Amino acid sequence: MEDLATAAPESAPDGQATLIEAITEAVRDGDDRTIRRLLARFAERATITDLYALRDALDATRPSGNRRRS
């Protein structure tokens, strides 16, 4: 999980940054049950800034050839 620490922007509160890291790891591992549980927890207290942080963290874990173009 060390490499994911840099993926979550510093604008997210510490608790949310840790949660974002956990979601990102679960996505990478393909653990659907954990993803659903963590996303439910995330949704209870997420702000718009947290949503951008989650997007950026997930984008950072994708292989470069698999990113969407904006």
C-alpha positions as CSV (number, residue, x, y, z in Angstrom):
1,M,0.0,0.0,0.0
2,E,3.0,2.3,0.2
3,D,2.9,3.2,-3.5
4,L,-0.8,4.2,-3.1
5,A,0.0,6.8,-0.5
6,T,1.2,9.2,-3.1
7,A,-1.8,8.6,-5.3
8,A,-4.3,10.2,-2.9
9,P,-4.1,14.0,-3.0
10,E,-3.2,15.8,0.1
11,S,-6.4,17.8,-0.1
12,A,-8.3,14.8,1.3
13,P,-8.5,14.5,5.1
14,D,-6.3,11.8,6.6
15,G,-9.2,9.4,7.2
16,Q,-10.5,9.8,3.7
17,A,-7.0,9.5,2.2
18,T,-6.6,6.2,4.0
19,L,-10.0,5.1,2.8
20,I,-9.2,6.1,-0.8
21,E,-6.0,4.0,-0.5
22,A,-7.9,1.0,0.7
23,I,-10.5,1.4,-2.1
24,T,-7.7,1.7,-4.7
25,E,-6.0,-1.4,-3.4
26,A,-9.3,-3.4,-3.4
27,V,-9.9,-2.3,-7.0
28,R,-6.4,-3.4,-8.0
29,D,-7.0,-6.8,-6.2
30,G,-10.4,-7.2,-7.8
31,D,-12.0,-7.7,-4.4
32,D,-15.7,-6.8,-5.1
33,R,-17.0,-7.5,-1.7
34,T,-14.4,-5.2,-0.1
35,I,-14.9,-2.5,-2.8
36,R,-18.7,-2.4,-2.0
37,R,-18.1,-2.2,1.7
38,L,-15.5,0.6,1.4
39,L,-17.5,2.6,-1.1
40,A,-20.5,2.5,1.2
41,R,-18.3,3.9,4.0
42,F,-16.8,6.5,1.6
43,A,-20.3,7.6,0.4
44,E,-21.4,8.3,4.0
45,R,-18.9,11.1,4.4
46,A,-17.5,12.0,0.9
47,T,-17.2,15.5,-0.3
48,I,-16.6,16.7,-3.9
49,T,-12.9,17.0,-3.2
50,D,-12.9,13.4,-2.0
51,L,-14.5,12.2,-5.2
52,Y,-11.7,13.9,-7.2
53,A,-9.1,12.4,-4.9
54,L,-10.7,8.9,-5.5
55,R,-10.7,9.5,-9.3
56,D,-7.1,10.5,-9.3
57,A,-6.0,7.6,-7.1
58,L,-7.8,5.1,-9.4
59,D,-6.3,6.8,-12.5
60,A,-2.8,6.5,-11.1
61,T,-3.2,2.7,-10.8
62,R,-4.3,2.1,-14.4
63,P,-1.7,1.1,-17.0
64,S,-0.9,4.2,-19.1
65,G,-2.4,2.7,-22.2
66,N,-5.7,2.1,-20.5
67,R,-6.6,5.7,-19.4
68,R,-9.5,7.6,-20.8
69,R,-8.9,10.7,-22.7
70,S,-10.6,13.8,-21.5
